Amino acid sequence: MIREPSELLWFKSSYSDSSNGNDCVEIAATPDSIHIRDSKNVHGPRLALAPTAWTDFVEYAAE
């Protein structure tokens, strides 16, 4: 199901650290997908991943 950005609860990682608070990636989770967008362009393109793909990415990025 494709949801409108306004229907999602977007948040930034607590690990985000930048002199500009808008230089972040935001995510919004639903039961069947993880949505990712650029905080500087909230109405722009976004990516949706299956939860397993998101888990794999986070594990890889944490290494």
C-alpha contacts under 8 A as a table, 3 or more apart, distances in Angstrom:
res1	aa1	res2	aa2	distance
3	R	7	E	6.42
3	R	8	L	7.31
4	E	7	E	5.38
4	E	8	L	7.09
5	P	8	L	5.46
5	P	43	H	7.55
6	S	9	L	7.82
8	L	28	A	5.96
8	L	29	A	7.65
8	L	30	T	7.98
9	L	28	A	5.45
9	L	29	A	7.51
10	W	26	E	6.02
10	W	27	I	5.38
10	W	28	A	4.56
10	W	29	A	8.00
11	F	26	E	5.25
11	F	27	I	5.62
11	F	28	A	6.51
12	K	16	S	6.92
12	K	24	C	6.74
12	K	25	V	6.39
12	K	26	E	4.67
12	K	27	I	6.59
13	S	16	S	5.33
13	S	25	V	7.86
13	S	26	E	7.23
16	S	24	C	6.57
17	D	21	G	7.66
18	S	21	G	5.95
18	S	23	D	6.53
18	S	24	C	7.97
20	N	23	D	5.67
21	G	24	C	7.02
22	N	39	S	5.67
22	N	40	K	5.71
23	D	38	D	7.86
23	D	39	S	6.52
23	D	40	K	6.56
24	C	38	D	6.37
24	C	39	S	5.47
24	C	40	K	7.54
25	V	36	I	6.83
25	V	37	R	5.77
25	V	38	D	4.84
25	V	39	S	5.61
26	E	36	I	5.74
26	E	37	R	5.40
26	E	38	D	6.25
26	E	39	S	5.94
27	I	34	I	6.73
27	I	35	H	5.38
27	I	36	I	4.55
27	I	37	R	6.50
28	A	34	I	5.87
28	A	35	H	5.08
28	A	36	I	6.70
29	A	33	S	6.14
29	A	34	I	4.56
29	A	35	H	6.21
30	T	33	S	5.28
30	T	34	I	6.22
32	D	50	A	6.37
32	D	51	P	6.66
33	S	48	A	6.06
33	S	49	L	5.42
33	S	50	A	4.74
33	S	51	P	5.55
34	I	48	A	5.42
34	I	49	L	5.16
34	I	50	A	6.29
34	I	51	P	6.07
34	I	54	W	6.88
35	H	46	R	6.73
35	H	47	L	5.62
35	H	48	A	4.36
35	H	49	L	6.53
36	I	46	R	5.48
36	I	47	L	5.05
36	I	48	A	6.25
37	R	41	N	7.56
37	R	42	V	6.60
37	R	44	G	7.64
37	R	45	P	6.82
37	R	46	R	4.66
37	R	47	L	6.58
38	D	41	N	5.43
38	D	42	V	6.21
38	D	44	G	7.74
38	D	46	R	7.51
39	S	42	V	5.47
41	N	44	G	5.18
41	N	45	P	7.99
49	L	53	A	6.03
49	L	54	W	6.10
50	A	53	A	5.27
50	A	54	W	6.37
51	P	54	W	5.05
51	P	55	T	6.18
52	T	55	T	5.07
52	T	56	D	6.21
53	A	56	D	5.09
53	A	57	F	6.19
54	W	57	F	5.04
54	W	58	V	6.16
55	T	58	V	5.21
55	T	59	E	6.15
56	D	59	E	5.24
56	D	60	Y	6.18
57	F	60	Y	5.10
57	F	61	A	6.04
58	V	61	A	5.05
58	V	62	A	6.06
59	E	62	A	5.24
59	E	63	E	6.75
60	Y	63	E	5.54
